[in-house]
Amino acid sequence: MPLNLWVIASWHDWAYGGSFGHRAFTESAAIFAFGYASLLQAAAAPGRRRVLVGLSVLLMLLSVHLMTEYWRGIIPFGRTTWPQFVAALRRW
């Protein structure tokens, strides 16, 4: 898994042809799901599990927000700068 991560993350074009995010990790999603399930299982206390699930939901909502900003053209197709990214975050 670390070798897979290194090879994918070191590619020169982070967008992999103009998509939102790192679409090359799609094939690794099943492996990441095992790690996430293990993390949920390790959070045995109900309070910890609720915090973990709540944080996961917030991160998913953030991802959906950024994806819609990308579709609307707020986040550029390529060469997005940090100020452009922060501006897209502030539009929430």
N, C-alpha and C positions, 0 to 999 in steps of 0.2 A: 504493500500500500504506500509506504513512503516513496518508493521509486516511481510509482504511478503518479503520485502527487507532484513530485519534482519534475517529471517529464512534461506533464500537462501544464503546470504553472510556469514553466520556463519558456513557453512558446512566445514568439515575438509579437503576436497579435492577440491581445487578451480577449478581444470580442469574438474571436474565431469566425470572422466573416460577417460582422455586423449584427450580432444578436445581443440581447441583453444578458449580461453575466457571462459566466464561463461555461458554455454549453458542453464542453468536453468532459465535464464531471458528471454528466447525465448517466453514463454507463456505470459510474461508481456509486450511484444513489443507493442501490441495494446493499452495498457494503456499509455505507454510512448509516443506513437504517438499522443494521445490527448494532452498531455502536450507540446509536440513540436509544434503542430498546434496552441495551445494557445499562445506559445511564439512568433511564427511568426506573429500571429494576433496582439499581443501587440506591436511588432516592426512596428508601422504604417508608420513611415518615410521610404521612399524608400532607403535611404542611410543605415539606420540601418538594414533593411531587407537584403540588399545585403551583408553587413558584416556578418550577421548571417548565411546566406546561404553559403557564401564563407568559413566561418569557419567550417560549417558542411561538406562541400565537402572535405576540407583538412583533417578533422578527419576521414572521410570515407576512403580517400586514405591512411592515416596512418594505419588504421585497415587492409586494403587489403595488404599493404606492410608487416605488421607484420604477417598476416596469411600466406602469401607465404613463409616468412622466417621460419615459423613453419613447413610448409609442406616440405620444403627443408632440414629440420633438423638443421637449424642454431639456432633456439630456441628449447631447449630440450623438450621432452615429459613431464617430470616432474621435480620438484625441480629446476626450473630455478632461478638462482641468479640474483641480480641486475646488476652486471657487464656483464653477458651474455645478458641480455635484452638490456642494453645500447649499447653493441657491435652490436646487431641486428639493433638497430636504426641508428647507424653510417654507416651501409652498404648501406644506401639509396643513 
